[in-house]
Amino acid sequence: MKKWWILTKALIKGSDAFGTEVRKKKKKGSLIAKGLGSSKKILLAVLAIVYVSVIFGIQGYAIADQLLALGLSGRNPGANPALLAVFRASAGQLYLPGFFLLLGMGFFYAAGIFYFAEDLDTLLALPLKPSTIVAAKISNLYVFSIVIPAAIAMPGVVVLGYRLGMPALYYLYAVLILLFGSMISMCFDAIVILLMMRVSVFTRSKDRFMVITQVLMLTGMFAYIISNMGTSQDLDQPPSDTPSLIRYIVPLSDKAIEAMTLPNDPASPLKMLSLIGLALAFVALLVVLSSRIYLRAARESRASGHVHKPMTKKSWEKLRKTNTDMGSMVGREFKSLIRSPVYALNILAFPAIMVIILTATMLFTFMGRGGDISGIREQFSQFFSPEGIESTLPYVLLGVCAGTAFLSSTNYSMTTAISREGKEAGYLKSWPIKIRTVFASKLMIGGLISLITWLPVVILAYVLVPLNIYFHPLVTIMLLFLPATVNVTSFLIDLRKPILVWSSEQHVVKQNMNILKAMLIAAVQAGILIGSALLARRLGAGIVVFSLILAAGSILLFALSVAVLAKTGKKYYLEQVY
């Protein structure tokens, strides 16, 4: 037990071979200069958890107010069966996001702890039993897996119980649902990862393994988004039906939630014990599989990460014979993205994901209205009434501006445009290609990726929303010029400090501070437009001036970004790319 505890603490802290690595003293750097240190990462993680907890705590508070207004009594919630059903549905809805996100993120955690960990050779050399190593790994996974559902579910559940005046058993059962419900989802994720490690096609390359892991993670998140769309309720009323999907994510959780909402019922302890028993059975299965296949599979999957071969000079000359310099560079850039599974998933798949999310939301609304376009246009037409144009439409446009800037900053093709060249970047400079051709080809690919994201949204907006002289032209201008501005500045950031020495494609895409810098600058660009428009609004400007500021500002920011790239980009390219 003592060895297990020591090993578990060491794994959680992320020790480097238990202190065997010699650490060099480094001077402290700024957040931008040196990246995120361990203390800064912890601080940002704590702030993110607190933010999420506050948001879901407010949700629990709002649901409690609605239940109290309906007449629910926490001392005897079973007195009114209809209100009790609403109470159960509300509690289940609070748990659902945490369990769904754990189902997706758990694959990522399990892969990192079992497959990508670099400590296995050291652990096998220590005087430890295999069962101790496996137990410590599982405990490590559980600690990380419990964070997301705890931060999302518990604040709302606790606030809900406090506002309703629920007894102490309510809180005990709520914690047990969290602890053992998360355990079931965690075990499912870990079992899938262990079985994947036994399939040789996925263990030849760490990058490919990560691609499959991320697909599983995104599948879990998409499942939550789609299910939430399908079971959405009126925002002014608490849910009236218990989310049936929760019983499939965490079996017997619906029975446990019934026990939580009626803690004094004689059958409630048995319902909770059924959930606990099922969770322990999953843990036993995970332990058996881990003991039998983990160490062997881990030894067999120690192959180094595979990095795709960049296009050579010979292949470049072959491509160049049949095309112009610009066309050849665009084709080369596009092929470098689609040839790599990591790049295809992290760079090209994100626009497809956003298309699905944004268009699916509009299509769900369309189908929810019975496929009646005129009915949807009538709903949107309130924005274009004389009162809506002056009071509502400006803030809708500001929301479009903010969302466009944020989503455009996640275009990883631009923040890694030079970094993806790696050690072969020096050869690119030696080719008889003009610098502006290199820049334009990379910006063209970034622009096409942004266009893939926004074009379906623009088309749907023109189809579903009644034509308005302020809304449609302005949205079109912002969706064309603002993403282009963010792409140019992101490319400039990567030119300023490219990451040319890397061992895996996953490293250059995910562990890249240039992405964070691009997001911050995109926020500043959106803030300039929004701040200028709000200032004009406060000074009494009407919708015409308001729209001109956003439209002209988007075009002006793009022109300025191109001017800065033309002036400093060549210098960065010649000095930083080697």
SULTA-V217275 format. One record per run of one state. SS is the DSSP state (H for helix, E for strand, C for the rest). FROM is the first residue (numbers start at 1). TO is the last residue. If there is no record, write none. Layout:
ss->SS from->FROM to->TO
ss->SS from->FROM to->TO
This chain:
ss->C from->1 to->1
ss->H from->2 to->13
ss->C from->14 to->16
ss->H from->17 to->19
ss->C from->20 to->30
ss->H from->31 to->34
ss->C from->35 to->37
ss->H from->38 to->70
ss->C from->71 to->73
ss->H from->74 to->79
ss->C from->80 to->80
ss->H from->81 to->115
ss->C from->116 to->119
ss->H from->120 to->125
ss->C from->126 to->129
ss->H from->130 to->164
ss->C from->165 to->167
ss->H from->168 to->197
ss->C from->198 to->199
ss->H from->200 to->203
ss->C from->204 to->205
ss->H from->206 to->230
ss->C from->231 to->244
ss->H from->245 to->249
ss->C from->250 to->252
ss->H from->253 to->261
ss->C from->262 to->267
ss->H from->268 to->300
ss->C from->301 to->312
ss->H from->313 to->320
ss->C from->321 to->324
ss->H from->325 to->338
ss->C from->339 to->340
ss->H from->341 to->368
ss->C from->369 to->372
ss->H from->373 to->384
ss->C from->385 to->385
ss->H from->386 to->391
ss->C from->392 to->392
ss->H from->393 to->408
ss->C from->409 to->411
ss->H from->412 to->415
ss->C from->416 to->418
ss->H from->419 to->430
ss->C from->431 to->434
ss->H from->435 to->464
ss->C from->465 to->470
ss->H from->471 to->496
ss->C from->497 to->504
ss->H from->505 to->510
ss->C from->511 to->512
ss->H from->513 to->538
ss->C from->539 to->542
ss->H from->543 to->576
ss->C from->577 to->578
